[in-house]
Amino acid sequence: MSAHKPRSNLRGAKNRRKKLKFLQPIFEKATFAIAITDDRGCLVEVNASICELFGRSRQSLVGCCLTEFTFGE
C-alpha cells in the first residue's frame, strides 16, 4: 500500500482551496452575518458582520459553540 493520497483526492483538495480563495473576499465583505462551524457546531470562522452582531471580536468568537448564543428550552 502506498502512503500517498490518491491523485483524485489531491485534485479535490486543490479545487477546494481554489474555491475557498475565491469565496474569501465575498465572505469578508458580506453585509450579513456568516459563520462556519465544525461538526460539533463550534465556530471555526466568522466574518466582520457576525462580530458586529454579537459585539465581540473574531478572536473571542472562534472556538465558541452556537449553543452559547441560542436560548434554552
Summary of the structure (lengths in Angstrom):
residues: 73
radius of gyration: 16.3
end to end distance: 51.1
largest distance: 51.4
contacts: 139
relative contact order: 0.12
helix: 52%
strand: 12%
